[in-house]
Each structure stands twice: as structure tokens, then as C-alpha cells.
Amino acid sequence: MTPDLSVYLVTDTDTCLRAGRTVVETVAAAVAGGATTVQLREKDCSPRAFLQLVTAVSAVLPEHVALFVNDRVDVYAAARARGVRVTGIHVGQSDLPVSTVRAIAGPEAVIGLSASTPSQLAAAAADPAGVAYVGIGALHPTATKKDAPEPLGIERFAELCALSPLPAVAIGGVTAADLPRLRTAGAAGAAVVSAVCAASDPREAAAELAAAWAGADRAPRSGGARVDRTPFSPRPPRVLAIAGTDPTGGAGIQADLKSIAANGGYGMAVVTALVAQNTRGVRSVHVPPASFLREQLDAVSDDVTIDAVKIGMLATAEIAGVVDEWLGRVRPPLTVLDPVMVATSGDRLLEQDAVDAVRRLARRADLITPNIPELAILAGAPIARDWPEALAQAERVSRELGVRVLAKGGHLRDADAPDALVDAVAAEPDRPAVREFRTARVMTANTHGTGCSLSSALSTRLAGADDWEQPIADAKAWLTESLAAADELEVGGGAGPIHHLAGLWSRAMPGSAPLAPPLPESWWSGIADVRDRIHSSPFVRGLIDGQLERPAYRWYLGQDALYLAGYADLLDRASASAPTADESTFWADAARACREEELRLHRDELGDEVHALSPVTAAYLGQMRAAASHAEHAVLIAAVLPCFWIYADVGAGRTPATTDHPYREWLEAYAAEAFHESTRRAIGYVTSAWNAADATTRSRAWDAFRASAELEDAFFRAPLERAR
């Protein structure tokens, strides 16, 4: 909720002191007179002194008066961590991006943004991080802000205010005489500095401003229309699985029924083949008569309304033909085909003459879910070696068969596990619609039945849905949760099954907390936008291709050296708070690596150069120190994790092919297997802390992780942006 911005006091320490009062005294008097919002602006104040000021001012403010910190999101975060009541942050166009501010400050912070052009106002309104209001100015010439733009005047302010869908506050030389015209122009409030801070009586000055605002007639402002949502039907979807069996329960129809139930559906089953298999492989397949399959299908459809059909193993062309004919008669609302051809163990599950029948059946489906080898068979091509090649095959199959394809990258060896919904039919010519779903790969050998399970989960979640993306994302989240818990089952001596009911069992235990999404999946996908920005940033691209200008690299190394000194201290704190000796040793070793190994690289490059701490570096260290102020170990190690994970991601496979690459040493350091192993261990320790934490700590840990990731992006961009 946006606070009352009508009488918006911005403090200036020098002005207050010249008037013979402290900032706290000035604020207390102004609020008594009618000031509704206070912004503390301290450009040259140390973080500790600014935090003390925020704490002191907050203590004299009544609950209804909002308190904003100007620019210093690290001070805001530190204040919140200490329980100080502070409303939000106001930033300018040259400060940290709103996305970074939001990541550090969290979802509760109210963010204001200075804007003085139509494009800046439009960007503020469209920013997904959420800007609550804009400050437009300077209205008149002002002496309290050295970098204020040219004065707008009230007429131009009115024009800009009309363009802004966000509440707009006028600032810059504002006096009580301006308020009636500003409010008529559509302003949400007026920000004042000297009118109160320099006044002989701040209480009387604020009262005059409040009276001037209250006495004006306000022009109406249009609001957005409310969007009503249709409640979800409480009846679970009735999902029919048509597939073969698995006596060990990990794949086939047994896995289908577990997956449907785990995802909220009522499962039904028609058996196409009886398979003698276990976690080590397939021994034999018995296919009952096709006539009996037809009887099973008709028995279900003659009695039960079917909301979705999942089709798995078909075994023969005759069996596929029976299912094809039944689909043509019954026409269920949703059909998902998992073209089962090859088991996880590598065994072939479909006769060669049935491939064409499956291709014909795919034309009746709404979605098909082939793995990499199956996609190659459908495309009539060699098995894809990488993700772009797999996407190209999915586009070809989608176009030729007229069906949506969920391409699955689980068989690839990438660090993450990409999937993509490819719809070449609904897209523009030569431009298939592709929506990727990327998650971190779960490191487990127990993947038996993953294809069966995912397709059944999709059938359940897509039944009755009005979009494709969210159900697919939800089904992937469930599958990742089930993979992450797979090792707990200890079923079989080969590739064991996933734990279909891990989340359900956890939530069913008395007194247990809900099972959180697995950390690698939820956190890695949760910073996908940040990772994309980092990989596409000119600085990182220049590092990789060797075209980065040397002065930018030296400036970066100077800041990195300053950062690593503070980062090592935080790793020492993680070592001290670690719950086990092994984890304590890990964080201590990482701290030592920062000081001895990585800083040696910087000293070799920089010599005796001295670099001043940049705002981005200060903000990054400040946010991690704020995280460290929590008593929870999980929050601290979540904050330090992106420096492992993102650098490992940037360095993965980046070893230069030539020995004369100018940044070879940097790239090799983060491409090294030793660094990647340290990253995996760091992820493991954070995951353990996350799993043991309560809901509040989990939320704080995620906020700290996301904030650090955003600041990694800002850190990579800073060397080139500083020169603009």
C-alpha cells in the first residue's frame, strides 16, 4: 500500500543544523505539524551513522507516518534486520536499479523513484520489481540538491503527471503556495526540504503545508479495472493412463497412478503390456490381445467422464491402432502422449513397425513428451548432442505432426536440466513458439520412470487449465522435488525410482513443515532473469571473447579485491556458526582461498594501486553483512552462495582455446573442477540448512540469496557503466 505522500519531508542535515536543530528534532516537530512522510537523505554519511539516524528518527514517528531512506538500500536492510520500523527506499535514476533494490530490500519495501521524462515515467510504471510512486522535479530552482535537473514549472509537471499511472510527488523548491495548483494538477503530494528544515518553526511550516494541501480541490485520476478470477473447481481431474506395467512400481502404469494422485488427480488405468522389469532392466514383455485392450478402454469411457488421457507404452502397431481408433471415437478433452520407445535402462520398448503408428497417434495428441533418444526417432535424425540441436528436432516434429512438443534435456550433460514447450503450428512462419523451463540438475542415479511420471503429472495439471506454462512449471517443480528425495527410497540395485510422494508424505506427518521446493531447482530458476542478464552483459561477453578493455578489467579487479576482503570475513563468520566440523572447515578453507589464492591474482595484476570502494561494492558487502546480522546460519550462507554458484556458471566450459587469451587466468580459475566441486559443496550445505529451517528463515534465506545474485549482476555491469 502506498503511504500518504501529501506532505513529504526530505531532510537535509546541514540545513537543519544551520537552523539550530538536529534532524531528529526537525522531524519530530514537522510530524506534529502534519508531515505525512519523511525521507532521510544523507549523501555523505557513513553506514553506521546513517543507521543510527534512521533508528533515532523511527523512534519519534507515529505509526501512520512513513519513513523512507534515500538511496542507501544497505542501510534500509540493516535497519529492518534490527527491527527498526522503516517503510522503504527512494532511489534516483543513477542509483542501483529498482530490480536490485527490490532484491535486497524484499517484497515489503515501498520503493519510490525519481523521474523527470516521459520515458522514465513509462519505465517506472512497467518495472516488474514494483515502483510505488515517482518523484517528479525539480519544480523550481533548488539549492539543496546539487544535481537537480532544469526546473520544470507547474505546467510541465502537470503534463508529466498526466502521463504517469503511478502516484506522483512534486519536488524541488516547493512552497505552500504551490500546493493548491499541484494537487489540482494531479499530484499525490509535495516533497519539501528548505520549506521545513530551514523554517524557524518546523511544526508551523508543516501545518501550513498540510492546510494548503487540504484546502485544494483535487483533479480525479483514472484507475485500473479490477480483474476477477474464476475459482478453481474443487473436483479433482479424472485422468486415464494407458500404459504398460512395472512390477517394481517405479515406471509404467504404477508410476502413472502415483503421479496423478500426487498432483491432485483421480487416476484410472488401462494396461497395454505386461512387462517383466526391475531397476536393472527389462527381461520380457507380454502383450495381451488387442481385443482385450479395446474392452478395457470401452469399460472406462462408457461409465466415467474422462478429463485427460495420458498414453505411455504401446508396444506394437496393433495396440497403437486400437488406442488411435478409441481416441477418435471418445475425443477426450486433453491427450498427452509419452512416446515410450526406450527405457531408462536403455532397453527398447517399442517394435520398429510401431514407430509409424505412434507418429500417426501423435497427430491426435495435444502434447507429446519425448526424451532425447525418442525425439531423434520421431525426427528421423541422429540423437541430439546439445540443447540447440534438440530444440531444432522438436521444432521439426512439431511442424510435421502438428502437435506441441515438450522437449526434455534430461539425457544431456548440461549443468541444468532444460525443458521447452515447442509449438511450431501456432507460431509465426519460420518462428516456432518456444517457452523454456530451466532447472538445476538433481544429482541422483535414481531416475527410473521420470518420463512416465512427468507426462502423468502434466496430464493432471493441464486438465481444465487455460494456459500451458504454469501447469508445466508446476509439474517440473513436483518432478524435481521427487527426484531430490529419490535416494531416500533405496529401491533396487539399479536406477531406482523417483519418490513420487515425497512432498505428500512430508506434509502428512504430524507437526511437519511443508516440503519446500528443492533448493537447486527453485533458487536456480528463481534467478534465471539475473543469470540471463549476466551472461549477456558486455563485461562478461568481453571477458569470454577477450575483447574487454583493459582499464575496465583493472577497475573490476580492484573492486573485486576490496570485495573479497570483506567476503572472506563473512565466510569466517559462516565457519564459526556452522553446525558441523566438516562444514566449518569448508567455509574456513573458502575464506583462506579468498585471501591467499584469489587475492594473489589481483595483486599480480594491480601492484600497489589503491582503489576506493564503489557504491555497488559497498551495497553488496552491506547486504551480506545485513544477512549476517540474523542469528540464522542459513541466511548468512544463502547470502554468500551466489559468489560461488554464479561464478561457476559463468566459468563453466570457458577455458580459452588459445594461450594468448588476455583473461585466460581468470577464466581458468572459475572453470576449474576444484572450484566447481567447492560450489557443489556450498550448494549442499545451503540445501541442508534450508531443509532444516522454519518458514520464516527460509523466506529470509531466499531473499538474501536473490539480493546477492542481483548485486552480482550489478557488480559485473559496474566497470563499464561507471564511464557513462
N, C-alpha and C positions, 0 to 999 in steps of 0.2 A: 504494500500500500504506500502510495506517495504521501509524504507528510505535508502539513500546512506550510507552504512556501511563501506566504503573503508578505511577511516582514522578515527578511532573510539577512541576518547579520553575518558579515565576513570580518574576522578580526585582523588587526594589524598591530603587532606588539609595539613598534616604535611610536605609532600614533597614540596608542593608549598611554604609554609612558610619558609622552610629551604633555598629555592632558592631566598627568599626575595620578594615574590609576594603573593597576595591573590588568592583564587580560581577564582574569577571573572576576575581578571587581566590576569591570565594564560589562561582562556578560551577565552577571547576576542582576545588575541594575537594568540592563536593556530588557531582559526577560520579564522582570517585574513590570516594565512599562508596556509590554505587548509583543516583543520579538517572538516569532514562532519557530524559527530555525536558526541554528548557529553553525557556522563553518570556521574551523580553526585553520588559519593559513600561516604557516611558519616555514618559509623557504630555507632559512639559514640555521635552523635549529638542529641539534644532534638528536638522534633517535631516542635516547634516554630522556633528554629534557622535554622533547615533544610528547613522549608518552606520559610523563609526569603532568604536563599541562592538560592533556586530554583527560586524565584521571581526575584532576582537580576541577576542571570545568564540568565534567559529567556529574560530579557530586553536587553541584549547585543548581542543576537543571531539573525542573519538574518533568514528570513522565511525558507530558504532551508536547514538549519541545524537542525537536530533532537535533542531533549533533552529528556534523559531518567533519571528516578530516580531509584537508586539501592535499591531493597528490600522493601522500605518503601511505600507500597501502600496507607497507610493513608495520607502520605504527598502528594502523587500524587493526591488523591481525593480532599484534601483540596486546593491544588493549582488550580485544574480545577474548583472547586466551586467558586474560587475567580477570575476566568477569566484569569489565567496565562497560557500562551502557553507552554504546555509540551506534549511530544509525547507519552510516555509510561513508562513502568516499566521493569526492568531486575531483575530476581529472580534466586536464586540458588536452588539446589536440596534439601537443608534443610530448605528452606523458606516456606511460605504459598503455598499450591497447586495452580496450574495455574487456576483451576476452581474457587477458592476463589478469586484470584487476578482479574479474569475476572468479577466476580460478583460485586466486589467493584469498579473496575475501569471503567466498562461499555464497550460497544461494540466498541467504537472508539479507545481505548487504544491499542498501539502496544506493545506486550509482547515478551520479549526475555528470554531465559532460558539457564543456564549453563548446559553443558552435556559433559561427557568425556568417556562414554562407549557405545557400540552398543545398548544395551537395553535402555539406557537413550535417545539416539537419536531416536529410534523407538517409544518410548512412547511420546516424544515431538511431533513427526510428527502426531501421531494418536490422540493426545489430542483434544477432541471436543471443548474445550474452545478457541483454536486457538493460537498457538505459531507462531510468525512471523519469528524468526530466533533463532539460537543456538550459544552459545559461547563455543568453544572447547579449552580446555587447562588443565594445563599450558603447553605452548610450551617449555619454558626454565625455569630454576630456577628463582624465583622472590622473592623479599624481601617485596613487597608492599601488599601481600595477605598472611596472616599467615596460613590460612587453605587450601592453594593451594595443589592439588594432585601432585603425582610424575610427573616430566616433560615427555611430550610425544615425543618431537622431531618432525621435519617436516615430516618425512616418515610416522610415525604413525598418525599424523594429516591428511595427505593425505588419508590414509586408512579410517579414520573415516569420513572425509569429503565426500568421495565417497559413504558412507553408508547413508548419511543424505539427504533426499529430501528437507530439509529446508536450506535456506542460512546459511552458517557457518562463524563465525568470530573467528579468532585465537587470543588467549590472553595468556599472561604470559611471561614477559621478551622479548617481540618482539622489534626488531630494524629495521631500514630502510633496512639493508642488507638482512633481511628475506623476504621482501615483494615480490620480483620477484618470488621466489620459492613458496611462499604461494599462490599467485594468479594463478600460473601455476597448483598448486595442487587443485584448485577449490574453494579457499576461497572467500567469499563475502567481506571480509575486515579484517583488523588487528586492534586489540584493544591495545592501549599503555597507560602506566601510566608514569613511570620514564622517558621514552624517550622524553616526552614533559614537564611534571611537574618539572623535575629536571634540564632541559636544561637551559643554560644561556640565550638563546633567544627562547622562545616557538614558536614564529612565524616562525623563521628559521627552527626549528626542525620539525614543522608540514609541512612546504613547502618541506623539504627533503623527508618526508614520502609520501606526495602526488605525488612528482615527481617519486619516486621509484615505487609506485603503477601504475602510468600512463605509465611507460616505460616497463611494463612486458606484455608478451603475455598470454592471459587467455585461459585456457582449457574450451571447451564447456561443458555445463551441460544440461542434458536432462530435458524437461518439460512435464507436464501432457497434455493429449489430451483434447481439448475443447469438451464439451458435448452440443449439440444443442437440444433445446426443441421445440416440436411441439406446435404452438399456439392453444389455446383452441377455439373451434368453437363458433362463436357468436350466433348461433341459440340455443334458449332455448330447453331443452329436453321436449318431448311431453309425458306426464305421465298420464296414465289412472288409476283412483281409482275405485275399485269395492267394495262397502260397503253399510251399512245401513245409515239411516238419524238421525239427531239430530235437532229438531226444535229450540233449544236454540243456535245452532251454535257452540258449543264447542267441539263436538266429531263427529264421523262418517264422512260422505261424505263432510259435510260443513267444518269440520276441515281439511280434506284432501286437499280440494281446496285452503284454506288459506295457508296451509303448503307448498304446491307445489309452489304457487306464491311467498311466502316469501323466498324460497330457489332457485328461479331463473328458475322455470319451467312453462310450459303451461299445466294447469290441465284440465282433462276431467273426467266425472263421469258417472258410471253405478250404478243404485240403486238396491240392493238386498232385502232390507226390509225397511218398513216404521215404525219408532219407535216413540211411544209417550213417550218422556222422557224429563226431565229437570235436573237441577243441583242437585236435591234431589234424583232422582231415575228414574227407568223405570216403566211406567204404563202399556203399552201393545205394542205388536209387530204385524204388519200386513205384511205377505209375499205375494207379487204379484205372479201370476202364473209363473212357471219356463220357460214357452214358451216365456213370455214377456221379461224375463231376457236375453234369448238367442237372441231375436230380438235386444235388446239394444246393446249387445256385438257385434253382426254382423254389426249393423249400424255404429259403430265406426271403427271397423277393416277393413270394406270394403272401407272406404274412407280415413282414416288417418293412416299415418305411426306412429306406437307406439314405443317409445324408452324405456319405462319402464312401468310395471304394479305393482300397489300396491293393495293387496287384504286384506279386512278387514272382517267385519261381514258377515257370510254366512247363519246363522240361521238354515238351515235344510240340511239333507243329499242330498236331491234332488237338492237344489241350489248349493251345493258344487260340485255335479256331473256335472252340466251344465258348471260351470267355469272350471272344470278339462278337460272336452271334448274340450272346446273352446281353452284353452291353448295348448292342443295337436295339434290342427289344425293351430293356428296362430303362435305359438312359438315366443313370444316377446323376445327381447334380454336380458331383465332383469325382474325378477319377485321377489317381496318382499311380503311375506305373514305374516300378523299380525294375528295370530290365535285367533281372538276375541272370548272369551268364557265367560269372567266375566267383567262387567263394573266397573269403579272406585267406584261406589256406592255399589258394591258387588252383583248386580243383575246378574243372569245367562242370557247370550245372545245366547247360542248355545244349541240346543236339544241334548240329550245324544246320540241318534243314529247318529248324525252328526260328533261326535268326530273322529270315524274311517275314515270317508270321508275326514276330514281335514288332518288327518295323511297321507292319500294317496296323497292329493293335495300337501302336503309339499314336497313330493319327486320331484315335478316339479319345485319347487321354487329354487332360488339362495340363498335366505336368509330368515330365519324366525325370528320373534321378539317377543317371548312370554314374559309376565311378570312372576313373581314368581309363582302365582297360576296356570297359564296356562302351564308353564313349567312342573309343577308337574303332570298335567293331561296328557300331552304328554308323560312324562316319566313313567306314571303309578305308581307314588310314592307319599308319603305324601309331603305336602308343605315344601320346604327347610327352615330350621331355621336359616341358616347363609350362607355367601357367598361361602365358600368352598363346601358346600352341593349343592348349586345352580349350581356351575361350574361342579360338578360331574354329575348332572342331564342333563346339557347342553351337556356334552360330550356323554352321553348315547343316547340322542335324535339325536345328530349329526351323531353318528355312525350308529344308527338303521335306520334313514331315509335318510342318505346320503346327508345331507344339512348343510350349515353353519347356526349356531345359534348365534344370538346376545342375550346373557343372560343379563337381566336387574335387577339391585338390588334396584330399587326404592321402592319396598314394604318392604325391610329390614329396620332396625332401626339404621344402622350404621351412623357415623358422615358424611361420604361421600356417594356419590351415584355411586357405581361401575357398569360399564357395561363391557362385554367381548365378543369379537368375537371368537367363538369356531368352529374349523374346524377339526373334527376327521378324515375325509376322506382323506384330503390332507396331513395329518401329518404322522409321522413315527408310526409303530405299537406300541400301548400302550402309545403313547405320543402325545396327541392332540395338534394342534397348537392353542395357546390361546394368544390373544392380549387384554390386559385390558385397559380400558379408565376410569380413576377415576376423579371425580369432587366433589367439596364440595356440600353438600346437600343444596338446596334452601329451606329456611323455609317458606312455604306457604301452606295453605289448598286448594288453587285453582289449582288443578291438573287434572281437568276434561278433558279427551281427550288426555292425554300425549302419550299414546301408539299409537293411530291413527296418531297423529301429527308427532311423531318421525319416524314411518315407512314410511310416505309420504315424509318426508324430506330426508330420506335415499334413497328412490326410485329416487328422483330427483337428488341428488348429486352423486349417484353411476352410473347413466345412462351415458354410454360412458367413464367412468373412467377406468384407467388402474391399479388402486390399490384399496384396501379396506380400509386401515387405515385412510388416510386423509379425505375422504368423511365422514366416521363415526365420526371422531373427529370434523369435521366442523358441522355436523348435531347435535351433542351433544352440541356444543357451542351455536348454534342457539336455541336449546330447553332450555338451561339454561338461556339464555337471555330472552326468552319468559316467563319462569317460574318466573324469578326475577321481571318482570313487571306485573305479573298476578293480583296482588291486585289492580292495578290501574283501572281495568275494572269495578269492582263492579257489576258483572252479576250474578243474582240468589242468593238464600239464602242458598244453599248447597255448594258442592265442585264446585267452579266456574271454568271457562275455563282459559287456559293459554292465554297470549297476543301474538298471532301468529305474529302480525305485529308491535310489539313494536319497533324493530330496523328500519324497513322500515318507519314507521311514524316519528320517531325521525330524521332520515336522510332526510326526505322530508320537514321538517319545515324550512322556510327561516331563514338563519343565525345560524342554529343549528349545533353543533358539531356532528360528527359521534358517534353513541352509542357504547361505549366501551364494550368489553366482561364483564359480571358481575364479580365483583372483587372476590368473593369467588371461582367461577369456574376457571377463568383464572389464578389467582395468586396461588391458591392451586395446580392446575395441573401443573403450571409452576415451582413449586419446588418439584415435585414428586421425581426427582432423589435425591435431598437433603434429603427428608424425608426417602427415602429408605435407604440411607447411614446411617442416624442417627439411625433408628430402628435396623439396622443390625450391628451397631458398637459394639465392645467388651465392651466398657464402659457402654453403655445403656443396653445391654443384661445382663451385670454383676449386674447393679443396680436392674434390674427387678427380676433376679433369685437369688439375694443375694450373688453371688459368687465374686463380685468385691472386690479386695484387699483394705484394709482399708487405706493404705497410699495414694493410688490414689484418693480415695474419699475425704480424708482430703485436698489434694492438690487442688482438684476441688472446694471444699467449700471455700478454701482460695481465689482462683481466683474469685469465684462467689461473695464473699463478696466485693472484690475490684470492680468488675464489677457493682454490684448493687448500690454501692455508686454513681458511675458516671451515671448509668442508671436512678436513681432517679432524678438527676439534669436535665436530658433530659426530663423526664416526667413533671417536674415543668415547663420547657420551653413550652411543649405541652399545659399544663394548661393555661399558660399566653397567648398563641396565639390562643386558641380555640374560635370558633365563637359564641358559646352559653354558658350560665351559667351552664347548665347541663353537657355539655362536659368538661368544665373547671373543674368542681367539680370531674368528673370521673378521669381525669388524675392526679389531685392533690391527690385524695384518693389512686390512684395506687402508686404514689411516696411515700406517707406516709407508705403504706404497705411494700414497699421495705425496708424502713429504720427501721420500728418498728417490723414488724412481721417476714419477711423472714430473716433479718439480725440477729434476736434473735436466730433463728435456728442455724445459723452459729457460733454465739458466744458461744452457749451452747456446740457446738462440738469442737471448736478450742481454746477456752480460750483466752489467751493473745498472741498466736502465731502471728508472723508478717510475711506476705508473700509479696514477690516482684512481681510487675506486669509482667506477662509473655508477650511474643510478640503477642500471639493470643489475649489475653485480651486487650492489648494496641491497636491492629489493630481493634478490634470490637468497642471499645469506640471511636477510631479515626474516623472510618467510619460513626458512628452515629452522631458524632459532625460535620463531614463534611456535612451530610444531614441537620443538624440543621442550618448550615450556610446559607442555602437557605431561602429566605423570605417566601416560601410557607409552610403553616401549613401541607398540605397534604404530603409533602416529609418527614417531621420530623416524623409524626405519622406512616407513612408507614415503616420507619426505625425501630421504636420501636415495631411494631406489631409482628414480629416473636418470640420475647421473650414470648409473650402471647400464640400465636397460636401453635407453635411447642411444647412448654412445655405441653399445654393442650392435644395435640395429643399423646405425649409420656406417659402422665399420665392417659389417658382415660382408665377406667376399670382396672387400675393396683393396686387397693387396695389389699395388700397381704392377703392371706387366714389365715396366722398364725401370732400370736402376737410377735413372736421372730424373725421376719424378720429383718436383720440388718439395712435396709434402709426403713423401714416402714414409718417413719415420712416424709421422702422426697416424697415417692410415694403418700402418702395420701394427701400431700399438693397440688399436681398437679392433683390428681384425684377428688378433692373436687368440688362439684357443684358450690360453690361460685366462685372458680377460673374459671370454665368453663363459668359461667354467665358473669364474667368480660371479658373473651376472646370474647364472642359473642358481648358484647357492644363495645369492641375495634374494632372488625371487622366492626361493623355497622358504627362507626364514620369514619373509614378509607374509607369505601364504600361511605359515603355521601360526603366526601372531594374529592374523586376520581370522582364521578359523576359531581361535580361542577367545576372540574378543566379543563384547556385547554389541548391540546395535549402534549405540552412541559412539563407541570407539571406532567401529567400522566406518561410520559416516565421516568421522574426523580424519581417519587414515586415508580414505579415498580423497577427501578434499585436499589433504596435504600432498598426496601423490599427483593429483591433477594440477595443483598450483605449481609444483616443481616442474612438471612437464611443460606447462605454459611458459615458465621462465627459462627453461632450456631453449625453447623456440626464440624467445626474446634475446637470449644470450648469443645465439647463432646469428641473429639478424643485426645485432648492435654494431659490429665492426663496420658494416657498410652503411648503415642508416645514420651513424654519427656524423658523416661527412655531408649529409644532405642539407 
